[in-house]
């Protein structure tokens, strides 16, 4: 049953926003904890890896055309890093944005996700 006080435009807008939210939660791997509080020092919440994924999602909110991300893999295992970089790759291709990501010793699977790679040593271009 539909409310007589809601326009079709509002219903479609709400449904599209819910679809975007659901697909982003799935791409970030947060769909399994979507109803869990984030938590803090006093209250248990999502895991450390899930907090990193959440921070990544927060960075993507808004009409930005360039993202600069430094050491996004610190404290994560190679699987979690792969998932985040894979999500970022999808966002780059879907939203037509530019991302510059610095990683220290990424796994080969993660390295292969990048379209272009710049290798720096002591501030100088090596490759």
C-alpha positions in Angstrom: 0.0 0.0 0.0 1.4 3.4 -0.9 1.0 6.6 1.0 -1.0 9.3 -0.6 1.5 11.9 0.6 4.5 10.5 -1.2 5.2 11.2 -4.9 6.4 8.6 -7.4 9.6 10.6 -7.8 10.3 10.3 -4.1 9.7 6.6 -4.0 12.0 6.0 -7.0 14.6 8.3 -5.5 14.5 6.4 -2.2 14.7 3.0 -4.0 17.6 4.1 -6.1 19.5 5.4 -3.0 18.8 2.1 -1.3 20.1 0.2 -4.3 23.3 2.3 -4.3 23.7 1.8 -0.6 23.3 -2.0 -0.9 25.6 -2.4 -3.8 28.3 -0.2 -2.1 28.0 -2.2 1.1 28.5 -5.4 -0.9 31.4 -4.1 -2.9 33.1 -2.9 0.4 32.4 -6.2 2.0 30.3 -4.5 4.7 27.0 -6.1 3.9 27.5 -8.7 6.7 27.9 -6.1 9.3 25.6 -3.4 8.0 23.5 -3.3 11.2 26.5 -3.5 13.6 27.5 -0.4 15.5 31.0 0.8 14.5 32.0 0.9 18.2 34.9 2.6 20.0 37.2 1.9 22.9 34.4 1.3 25.3 31.9 -0.6 23.0 32.7 -3.5 20.8 31.8 -3.0 17.2 33.0 -3.9 13.7 36.5 -5.4 13.3 39.6 -3.3 12.4 39.5 -4.4 8.8 35.8 -3.5 8.5 36.6 -0.1 10.0 39.2 0.4 7.2 36.6 -0.6 4.6 34.2 1.9 6.2 36.7 4.7 6.1 37.3 3.9 2.4 33.5 4.2 1.8 33.4 7.5 3.7 36.1 9.0 1.4 34.0 8.2 -1.6 31.0 10.3 -0.6 30.6 13.5 -2.6 31.4 14.8 -6.0 35.2 14.3 -6.0 37.1 13.7 -9.2 40.5 12.8 -7.6 41.4 10.7 -4.6 44.8 10.7 -2.9 45.2 7.7 -0.6 48.4 7.1 1.4 49.2 3.7 3.0 45.6 2.4 2.9 46.9 -1.1 3.6 48.6 -0.4 6.9 47.4 -3.0 9.5 45.5 -5.1 6.9 46.3 -8.5 5.6 46.8 -9.0 1.8 43.3 -10.3 1.3 41.7 -7.2 2.9 44.0 -5.0 0.9 43.1 -6.8 -2.3 39.4 -6.3 -1.6 39.8 -2.6 -0.9 41.9 -2.0 -4.0 39.6 -4.0 -6.1 36.7 -1.9 -4.9 38.6 1.3 -5.7 39.3 -0.1 -9.2 35.6 -0.6 -9.7 34.8 3.0 -8.5 37.5 4.4 -10.8 35.9 2.8 -13.8 32.3 3.4 -12.8 32.6 7.1 -11.7 35.4 8.1 -14.1 37.6 9.4 -11.3 41.4 9.5 -10.7 43.0 7.7 -7.7 46.5 7.9 -6.5 47.3 5.2 -4.0 50.5 4.5 -2.2 51.2 1.0 -1.0 54.2 -0.7 0.5 55.0 -4.1 -1.0 51.6 -5.0 -2.3 50.9 -8.7 -3.2 51.2 -9.5 -6.9 47.4 -9.9 -7.1 46.9 -6.4 -5.7 49.6 -5.0 -7.9 47.9 -6.4 -11.0 44.7 -4.5 -10.3 46.4 -1.1 -11.1 46.0 0.4 -14.5 49.2 2.5 -14.2 52.0 2.2 -11.7 54.7 4.8 -10.8 57.6 3.6 -8.7 59.4 6.2 -6.6 62.6 5.9 -4.7 63.6 8.7 -2.3 61.3 11.1 -4.2 62.6 10.3 -7.7 60.8 8.5 -10.5 62.3 5.0 -11.0 59.6 3.4 -13.2 
